Amino acid sequence: MTKLKTFAGKINSGHVYALLISLLGVALFTYSNHLEFLQYPTPRWVWIYALTGASLILTFSLVQLPPEGNELTMESAVYLACIFVFGGSTTLTVLLLNCLIFFFFDTSTSWWKHLTNFSIYSIMICLSSYTFDLFGGHPGPLINDELPAYLMTLAVYFIGNTLLIGLYYYIIYKGTLYETIKDIIKDSFVVYLCTLVLSLVLVVLIVHNSFFGLVLFLCLSTLLCYSFKRLFSMYRSIEERANTDQRTGLFNHSYFEEALEQEIQKSRASGVPLSLAMIDLDDFKKYNDHFGHLQGDKLIAFVGETLKSEAQQHGIIASRYGGEEFTLLMPAYDILQARVYIDQLRKKLNNSRFDGVEIFPLGCLAFSAGIASCTSDIHDKSQLVDQADQALYYSKRQGKNTVHTYGAYSSLEQELDFSQDVRDIEQQLNLFMYKDMETFRHSKRVFRYAMDISELLDIDALSKRHFTLGALIHDIGKLEIPWGILNKKDKLEPEEWEMVKWHVTWGKKMALTNDKFKDLAPYIELHHERYDGKGYPYGFKGEEIPRLCRMLTIIDSFDAMTTERPYQPTKSVEEAIIELRACAGSQFDPELTEFFITYIESRELRAGDAAI
């Protein structure tokens, strides 16, 4: 039958369950046995010793089953046969002797685990014995007319073991009871079936062949146990190959995914910290291009061997994530411990010799690493991977050969994020370079104005980011306007102007397709609203328009007035300031207009002083 195995860090809930099972098992044993063994005649004791010896031999003939550490022994066939031939009381006596002897032989197992397994057997034997009696079974030879009693007894024994073990793993792993029991049945049903059928075979052998029949049964059972062990060994060998990256000897990506999910569940259940490090070899492509893929594979293998050796010494799960990327899954490591360990590993690799490392920028092997720690708000393995990957990105951005922990140096992360977002938006704006170069230049100028203004306004870092990026992307919707209208030298016709006005709606839809830029949609959609409510697309008025959108309207209009446009004359800075003041209160927010004018005048004054 399947036996228990406890896990470090989870013994509290497991011990409570074991205590309850032990109390129930001992109570049932005491109630059912009644110390009847004190009155057994000598022939009965001879059989008890013989059956105890048989059960001990089968107890030591273990069959291993998933989940890892589960052990199934075939002594249950002896107990069931004993119920069918001699009754439940004799069977409990055989169990007691078996467990006492096994307790003195197996000193590596804690006493409470021995007691728990004894109690589980006692519960199953008692329930099976009661079932056999309830369905009209009589101890002795196998009787065909009593087949329902035998089948029901076998079913109760099987169900009892499955439920008792399933509840234990349900408590330990905090999963669903249904899934836990289903996994146990799926993994061990065939072995259970063999054990239960063998119990009926043993009944026939005992009744008709006495002790010789028992010897024949032991030979058959031992051979079956040996066969199961060979099959399990083959299974493990195939599983190991399936879970191993052949190039490095590390675990592969698939195994990493499974292990990560399991370790997250363990961490959440026990409260033990868990960290994940993602490692990427720096400048590996340069090495690969210079020496070829075969030598590059040798370098990957060398790094894999180093990681594997280090990981095995510290209880860490090292995997090849793909290409030159590796993962280190670190149970019991908090974020600080993980950083210290990965930094030491980085330095060790820096000092490792390998052919050709002199072509690397630092003249040595180097990697960048990102570390994330499993926290209470991590509900899915992909979240932890994304955080570690993001930390790895920041590590690369800091110049490589560094270790970065997720959430550290938030100001640096914000700066790097902002720089990357600017580049992403500029890639989109590059499309204007063939369609309307002036819109491209206008967007860049408005962005620079917004950068200056954001430093003067009393706004938080997130608002500053949204405002400046919104200024850069505000005209993105003009990509949908036909080239002929965008570049028309004459005044636009009414229907053409209506099409131009649609660019704010088209731009908003573009921004909403990317989660990174959806917060910029208001700046795209509302930068042509007017303070007096006569703008488009909604006709919002005054405070209905977000404050920074009102500021963007002023910046956009000022740049439009002071640079050459095909459908309007160009104004000087002084003329543009006059226009801004003239439209303050109607087109523009009066307060923000004066704020912007003060900025422009100050800038012009500094430019004049510099010219002198």
Helices and strands as residue ranges (DSSP letters): H 11-33, G 36-39, H 42-60, E 63-65, E 70-72, H 76-86, H 88-105, H 111-134, G 144-146, H 147-173, H 177-243, H 253-270, E 274-281, H 284-291, H 293-313, E 317-322, E 325-331, H 335-350, G 357-359, E 367-373, H 381-397, E 403-405, H 410-429, H 432-435, H 437-456, H 461-473, G 476-480, H 483-486, H 494-501, H 503-512, G 518-520, H 521-526, G 542-544, H 547-562, H 573-583, H 590-611
